[in-house]
């Protein structure tokens, strides 16, 4: 299998790429910095008072007290049909009845202006914020003002397609010195059930996983984003999901132009999008150049009772990425763990001798941590770059793969090298990603 992905980048914006997650709000007001354009209606034009996280007003006139939404909540908000309007609401009135708090919204339609209203519970404990989540469709007890009936689905959608006014109304009778406040307002679209699945691959190791290769030295097809593959790069100062692209090496060899450097994830991710066309692909990558299994990636041992620093950081990175997927409502399958490391354990005999045992414990620890006792673990066997104990580590990698179920290795001896004699060159790095992908494809 050889992929030509990269030259045909999908026109896919990050905020809509994960449409299956269904959590990209249409409008939100957290009121942290200002009133966000919300104004008062009636109440003698009482001023909007802002404090971080909340806006409020005091009763200055008989009749209603309400807040009117700014323009970002208006216009064509048809995407919010069957979604929700949510907010928190507070009143200081000790006896709120007979007031009738409500939501009121109007829209221009072919039949003129239509106005919908929805009554909120008047039985509110004073001086306590109450949370409301309002269904934005005819299934909720909305009424069509002036018609004494519920709106039809068509009428509701027409209003949402050209919304001209949205109000949160807090009072319809005078009560001296009453205060009315709102916070955490959101307008969200309908949640869409995921289609297909989501396959997660974890890539870890040292510099030949990080990547010491400049994309400007290879076919331009690899320079673009691959938008149907998402990557969580744990070495970033602010990790998050982004479209797969170069610039996620982090090895010291990439310092001169970090945005152009890449590892095996580019070709591997491209191949996975072809192997699993019905699934979304996520890569979680955490790799550190010059790192050794003996002390940095090790599980807790007598020498390192708390485990190596990179072993702990890797677990933290994986947990953070998977937590984000869970928060976005996605169910995922951890489809494989890819490992490219070992060169730094070849320079000292005591490190090389321990490699088989340490790698065995490392694999077990990752499977236990992820709750995946049969998770495929795929490693590229390091090539001989001249360190005194390379052959001992190479034999250890083959031994572990031959004695632990669902562990696989492949050869890298024929891959091209950079002049430093230890890092794969650009073509070799692309081939490295392909070889990881070939094993995954065989395991399907």
C-alpha positions as semicolon CSV with decimal commas, in nm:
position;residue;x (nm);y (nm);z (nm)
1;X;0,000;0,000;0,000
2;X;0,133;0,341;-0,094
3;X;-0,072;0,654;-0,046
4;X;-0,086;0,966;-0,255
5;X;-0,283;1,162;0,000
6;X;-0,173;1,512;0,088
7;X;-0,216;1,665;-0,257
8;X;-0,597;1,649;-0,240
9;X;-0,673;1,832;0,082
10;X;-1,037;1,843;0,181
11;X;-1,185;2,191;0,228
12;X;-1,274;2,134;0,586
13;X;-1,271;2,398;0,863
14;X;-1,160;2,271;1,203
15;X;-1,470;2,393;1,384
16;X;-1,697;2,204;1,144
17;X;-1,469;1,910;1,073
18;X;-1,587;1,731;1,384
19;X;-1,952;1,801;1,305
20;X;-2,036;1,461;1,448
21;X;-1,941;1,592;1,790
22;X;-2,225;1,844;1,771
23;X;-2,088;2,092;2,029
24;X;-1,986;2,393;1,819
25;X;-2,214;2,660;1,966
26;X;-2,379;2,918;1,741
27;X;-2,345;3,195;1,999
28;X;-2,223;3,216;2,356
29;X;-2,203;3,492;2,617
30;X;-1,996;3,422;2,926
31;X;-1,986;3,792;3,025
32;X;-1,629;3,763;3,148
33;X;-1,511;4,090;2,991
34;X;-1,825;4,291;2,917
35;X;-2,201;4,273;2,858
36;X;-2,137;4,124;2,511
37;X;-2,393;4,352;2,345
38;X;-2,691;4,254;2,559
39;X;-2,923;4,550;2,640
40;X;-3,225;4,610;2,860
41;X;-3,574;4,642;2,718
42;X;-3,841;4,863;2,884
43;X;-3,777;4,913;3,259
44;X;-3,720;5,281;3,187
45;X;-3,401;5,190;2,999
46;X;-3,232;5,078;3,315
47;X;-2,857;5,036;3,265
48;X;-2,698;4,696;3,215
49;X;-2,460;4,638;3,504
50;X;-2,168;4,409;3,432
51;X;-1,949;4,212;3,666
52;X;-1,717;3,932;3,548
53;X;-1,937;3,642;3,448
54;X;-2,278;3,807;3,492
55;X;-2,500;4,099;3,383
56;X;-2,793;4,239;3,581
57;X;-3,039;4,527;3,611
58;X;-3,253;4,680;3,885
59;X;-3,628;4,742;3,865
60;X;-3,687;5,109;3,783
61;X;-4,034;5,100;3,629
62;X;-4,355;4,898;3,638
63;X;-4,392;4,634;3,370
64;X;-4,129;4,410;3,226
65;X;-3,760;4,369;3,298
66;X;-3,579;4,185;3,021
67;X;-3,253;4,142;2,837
68;X;-3,238;4,158;2,457
69;X;-2,982;3,945;2,271
70;X;-2,716;4,101;2,045
71;X;-2,686;4,044;1,671
72;X;-2,479;3,725;1,693
73;X;-2,791;3,546;1,819
74;X;-3,004;3,682;1,535
75;X;-3,039;3,643;1,159
76;X;-3,031;3,300;1,002
77;X;-2,987;3,070;1,301
78;X;-3,166;2,777;1,137
79;X;-2,882;2,552;1,260
80;X;-3,022;2,601;1,610
81;X;-3,352;2,436;1,514
82;X;-3,386;2,128;1,739
83;X;-3,088;2,262;1,932
84;X;-3,104;2,444;2,265
85;X;-3,095;2,788;2,425
86;X;-2,943;2,763;2,771
87;X;-2,873;3,016;3,043
88;X;-2,878;3,079;3,416
89;X;-3,132;3,319;3,564
90;X;-3,159;3,495;3,902
91;X;-3,415;3,725;4,063
92;X;-3,399;3,888;4,403
93;X;-3,777;3,905;4,447
94;X;-3,882;3,704;4,755
95;X;-4,229;3,638;4,610
96;X;-4,193;3,606;4,240
97;X;-4,553;3,512;4,151
98;X;-4,759;3,652;3,983
99;X;-4,468;3,749;3,761
100;X;-4,420;3,524;3,459
101;X;-4,065;3,496;3,329
102;X;-4,042;3,383;2,968
103;X;-3,845;3,360;2,647
104;X;-3,975;3,565;2,357
105;X;-3,847;3,565;2,001
106;X;-3,963;3,707;1,671
107;X;-3,875;3,647;1,310
108;X;-3,968;3,780;0,967
109;X;-4,144;3,520;0,753
110;X;-4,342;3,515;0,426
111;X;-4,649;3,550;0,649
112;X;-4,518;3,860;0,825
113;X;-4,363;3,885;1,169
114;X;-4,424;3,580;1,384
115;X;-4,356;3,588;1,758
116;X;-4,309;3,284;1,980
117;X;-4,301;3,276;2,359
118;X;-4,224;3,013;2,617
119;X;-4,314;3,053;2,984
120;X;-4,049;2,969;3,244
121;X;-4,117;2,841;3,592
122;X;-4,219;3,132;3,819
123;X;-4,146;2,934;4,135
124;X;-3,787;3,050;4,175
125;X;-3,589;3,070;4,496
126;X;-3,473;3,432;4,533
127;X;-3,105;3,522;4,495
128;X;-3,015;3,182;4,351
129;X;-2,916;3,116;3,990
130;X;-3,144;2,865;3,819
131;X;-3,037;2,679;3,505
132;X;-3,263;2,653;3,200
133;X;-3,213;2,454;2,881
134;X;-3,481;2,540;2,627
135;X;-3,553;2,312;2,328
136;X;-3,556;2,524;2,015
137;X;-3,836;2,346;1,835
138;X;-4,210;2,291;1,851
139;X;-4,173;1,997;2,093
140;X;-4,146;2,246;2,383
141;X;-4,461;2,431;2,501
142;X;-4,401;2,738;2,283
143;X;-4,705;2,945;2,187
144;X;-4,759;3,154;1,877
145;X;-4,843;3,504;1,999
146;X;-5,179;3,628;1,869
147;X;-5,294;3,283;1,759
148;X;-5,352;3,100;2,087
149;X;-5,188;2,784;1,961
150;X;-4,852;2,616;1,932
151;X;-4,636;2,690;1,631
152;X;-4,602;2,435;1,356
153;X;-4,261;2,293;1,267
154;X;-4,265;2,502;0,950
155;X;-4,346;2,822;1,141
156;X;-4,075;2,755;1,398
157;X;-3,815;2,698;1,127
158;X;-3,919;3,011;0,940
159;X;-3,872;3,219;1,257
160;X;-3,528;3,064;1,313
161;X;-3,427;3,136;0,954
162;X;-3,467;3,512;1,001
163;X;-3,466;3,580;1,374
164;X;-3,498;3,952;1,447
165;X;-3,550;3,960;1,823
166;X;-3,465;3,732;2,118
167;X;-3,539;3,827;2,478
168;X;-3,504;3,673;2,821
169;X;-3,785;3,831;3,022
170;X;-3,761;3,831;3,399
171;X;-4,048;4,038;3,534
172;X;-4,398;4,143;3,440
173;X;-4,507;4,310;3,761
174;X;-4,348;4,580;3,972
175;X;-4,157;4,490;4,285
176;X;-3,951;4,763;4,449
177;X;-3,572;4,732;4,418
178;X;-3,592;4,394;4,245
179;X;-3,274;4,275;4,070
180;X;-3,272;4,046;3,765
181;X;-2,952;3,876;3,638
182;X;-2,841;3,627;3,370
183;X;-2,518;3,442;3,298
184;X;-2,374;3,161;3,081
185;X;-2,599;3,211;2,779
186;X;-2,553;2,969;2,486
187;X;-2,732;2,895;2,161
188;X;-2,635;2,548;2,041
189;X;-2,718;2,349;1,728
190;X;-2,880;2,011;1,719
191;X;-2,647;1,735;1,830
192;X;-2,567;1,505;1,541
193;X;-2,497;1,140;1,607
194;X;-2,151;1,031;1,496
195;X;-2,126;0,852;1,164
196;X;-1,871;0,577;1,126
197;X;-1,619;0,531;1,403
198;X;-1,313;0,702;1,541
199;X;-0,984;0,516;1,544
200;X;-0,709;0,643;1,771
201;X;-0,342;0,565;1,713
202;X;-0,073;0,655;1,966
203;X;0,276;0,733;1,835
204;X;0,566;0,763;2,079
205;X;0,942;0,729;2,103
206;X;1,253;0,937;2,044
207;X;1,391;1,148;1,757
208;X;1,311;0,905;1,475
209;X;0,949;0,925;1,587
210;X;0,967;1,301;1,637
211;X;1,128;1,354;1,296
212;X;1,447;1,526;1,177
213;X;1,326;1,577;0,820
214;X;1,240;1,889;0,622
215;X;0,930;1,862;0,403
216;X;1,085;2,107;0,156
217;X;1,319;1,826;0,046
218;X;1,043;1,590;-0,070
219;X;0,748;1,587;-0,309
220;X;0,527;1,896;-0,249
221;X;0,230;1,661;-0,207
222;X;0,333;1,623;0,157
223;X;0,328;1,996;0,235
224;X;-0,048;2,037;0,272
225;X;-0,284;1,962;0,557
226;X;-0,462;1,629;0,569
227;X;-0,791;1,748;0,708
228;X;-0,962;1,414;0,752
229;X;-0,695;1,309;1,003
230;X;-0,664;1,489;1,335
231;X;-0,351;1,500;1,545
232;X;-0,302;1,576;1,913
233;X;0,063;1,669;1,959
234;X;0,158;1,629;2,323
235;X;0,488;1,815;2,285
236;X;0,309;2,138;2,193
237;X;0,295;2,425;2,441
238;X;-0,084;2,416;2,404
239;X;-0,187;2,069;2,283
240;X;-0,513;2,029;2,095
241;X;-0,664;1,859;1,793
242;X;-0,546;1,999;1,461
243;X;-0,542;1,881;1,103
244;X;-0,247;1,655;1,031
245;X;0,043;1,854;0,887
246;X;0,414;1,918;0,927
247;X;0,549;2,117;1,222
248;X;0,504;1,853;1,490
249;X;0,859;1,726;1,540
250;X;0,995;1,899;1,847
251;X;1,333;1,729;1,817
252;X;1,637;1,962;1,846
253;X;1,723;1,883;1,484
254;X;1,410;2,074;1,377
255;X;1,495;2,398;1,556
256;X;1,609;2,587;1,244
257;X;1,262;2,576;1,085
258;X;1,024;2,377;1,307
259;X;0,718;2,441;1,092
260;X;0,862;2,228;0,809
261;X;0,977;1,922;1,004
262;X;0,782;1,599;1,026
263;X;0,786;1,242;1,150
264;X;0,621;0,919;1,032
265;X;0,275;1,050;1,123
266;X;0,239;1,226;0,785
267;X;0,250;0,917;0,565
268;X;0,098;0,692;0,832
269;X;-0,204;0,917;0,884
270;X;-0,251;0,958;0,510
271;X;-0,255;0,581;0,465
272;X;-0,499;0,531;0,753
273;X;-0,751;0,766;0,595
274;X;-0,754;0,530;0,297
275;X;-0,747;0,204;0,492
276;X;-1,042;0,320;0,707
277;X;-1,248;0,543;0,474
278;X;-1,561;0,524;0,690
279;X;-1,382;0,623;1,011
280;X;-1,232;0,939;1,153
281;X;-0,863;0,903;1,234
282;X;-0,693;1,055;1,537
283;X;-0,320;1,042;1,609
284;X;-0,186;1,118;1,958
285;X;0,186;1,186;1,932
286;X;0,443;1,236;2,207
287;X;0,812;1,188;2,123
288;X;1,133;1,323;2,274
289;X;1,471;1,308;2,100
290;X;1,763;1,144;2,277
291;X;1,542;0,968;2,530
292;X;1,614;0,624;2,672
293;X;1,392;0,342;2,791
294;X;1,610;0,265;3,092
295;X;1,539;0,584;3,288
296;X;1,294;0,810;3,101
297;X;1,032;0,576;2,954
298;X;1,062;0,316;3,228
299;X;0,774;0,196;3,441
300;X;0,820;0,210;3,821
301;X;1,123;0,007;3,926
302;X;1,365;-0,011;4,216
303;X;1,589;0,244;4,041
304;X;1,299;0,470;3,945
305;X;1,022;0,410;4,199
306;X;0,779;0,656;4,041
307;X;0,851;0,564;3,682
308;X;1,041;0,769;3,426
309;X;0,941;1,127;3,357
310;X;0,848;1,056;2,995
311;X;0,643;0,749;3,090
312;X;0,439;0,974;3,317
313;X;0,416;1,256;3,062
314;X;0,302;1,013;2,795
315;X;0,019;0,888;3,015
316;X;-0,081;1,248;3,092
317;X;-0,081;1,336;2,720
318;X;-0,293;1,035;2,628
319;X;-0,539;1,100;2,910
320;X;-0,578;1,468;2,815
321;X;-0,644;1,385;2,450
322;X;-0,892;1,107;2,526
323;X;-1,069;1,328;2,780
324;X;-1,127;1,587;2,507
325;X;-1,274;1,323;2,280
326;X;-1,504;1,208;2,559
327;X;-1,613;1,565;2,632
328;X;-1,699;1,604;2,265
329;X;-1,926;1,303;2,293
330;X;-1,723;1,067;2,079
331;X;-1,677;0,695;2,131
332;X;-1,339;0,580;2,010
333;X;-1,138;0,268;1,944
334;X;-0,769;0,266;2,035
335;X;-0,652;0,086;1,725
336;X;-0,278;0,068;1,787
337;X;0,032;0,192;1,968
338;X;0,330;0,277;1,743
339;X;0,681;0,283;1,893
340;X;1,011;0,405;1,742
341;X;1,281;0,416;2,008
342;X;1,591;0,235;2,129
343;X;1,896;0,412;1,992
344;X;1,967;0,589;2,323
345;X;1,977;0,259;2,510
346;X;2,256;0,126;2,285
347;X;2,543;0,333;2,422
348;X;2,561;0,168;2,765
349;X;2,563;-0,206;2,827
350;X;2,352;-0,184;3,142
351;X;2,080;-0,006;2,945
352;X;2,088;-0,249;2,655
353;X;2,076;-0,553;2,885
354;X;1,759;-0,421;3,050
355;X;1,584;-0,327;2,727
356;X;1,383;-0,647;2,675
357;X;1,247;-0,645;3,029
358;X;1,179;-0,272;3,030
359;X;1,004;-0,283;2,694
360;X;0,790;-0,575;2,810
361;X;0,682;-0,382;3,120
362;X;0,627;-0,066;2,914
363;X;0,388;-0,245;2,677
364;X;0,200;-0,401;2,967
365;X;0,172;-0,066;3,144
366;X;0,025;0,107;2,838
367;X;-0,227;-0,170;2,786
368;X;-0,329;-0,160;3,151
369;X;-0,350;0,218;3,158
370;X;-0,573;0,223;2,851
371;X;-0,779;-0,077;2,954
372;X;-0,682;-0,254;2,629
373;X;-0,511;-0,586;2,718
374;X;-0,486;-0,685;2,350
375;X;-0,396;-0,345;2,204
376;X;-0,170;-0,391;1,899
377;X;0,181;-0,264;1,971
378;X;0,394;-0,202;1,659
379;X;0,763;-0,114;1,670
380;X;1,020;-0,032;1,411
381;X;1,342;-0,217;1,484
382;X;1,624;0,033;1,509
383;X;1,908;0,005;1,262
384;X;2,276;-0,016;1,353
385;X;2,405;0,339;1,374
386;X;2,737;0,243;1,531
387;X;2,659;0,243;1,903
388;X;2,846;-0,031;2,091
389;X;2,541;-0,228;2,209
390;X;2,298;-0,181;1,920
391;X;2,269;-0,549;1,841
392;X;2,160;-0,628;2,196
393;X;1,871;-0,380;2,169
394;X;1,775;-0,499;1,820
395;X;1,760;-0,858;1,945
396;X;1,555;-0,746;2,243
397;X;1,298;-0,580;2,015
398;X;1,262;-0,893;1,803
399;X;1,246;-1,111;2,116
400;X;0,966;-0,906;2,273
401;X;0,766;-0,907;1,951
402;X;0,802;-1,284;1,927
403;X;0,701;-1,357;2,284
404;X;0,420;-1,114;2,367
405;X;0,083;-1,148;2,190
406;X;-0,016;-0,869;1,952
407;X;0,331;-0,713;1,939
408;X;0,477;-0,668;1,590
409;X;0,806;-0,545;1,449
410;X;0,936;-0,447;1,107
411;X;1,281;-0,382;0,967
412;X;1,426;-0,037;0,894
413;X;1,776;-0,141;0,782
414;X;1,719;-0,036;0,421
415;X;1,585;0,312;0,497
416;X;1,797;0,606;0,390
417;X;1,982;0,806;0,653
418;X;2,077;1,169;0,702
419;X;2,450;1,251;0,709
420;X;2,451;1,217;1,090
421;X;2,410;0,841;1,041
422;X;2,137;0,799;1,304
423;X;1,827;0,975;1,171
424;X;1,624;0,861;0,872
425;X;1,624;1,098;0,577
426;X;1,308;1,244;0,425
427;X;1,229;0,953;0,195
428;X;1,316;0,709;0,472
429;X;1,083;0,887;0,715
430;X;0,794;0,872;0,470
431;X;0,863;0,503;0,417
432;X;0,875;0,452;0,795
433;X;0,518;0,582;0,822
434;X;0,409;0,355;0,538
435;X;0,558;0,051;0,713
436;X;0,369;0,123;1,033
437;X;0,056;0,150;0,819
438;X;0,128;-0,177;0,640
439;X;0,122;-0,365;0,972
440;X;-0,206;-0,200;1,072
441;X;-0,360;-0,297;0,740
442;X;-0,252;-0,659;0,785
443;X;-0,421;-0,665;1,127
444;X;-0,762;-0,560;0,996
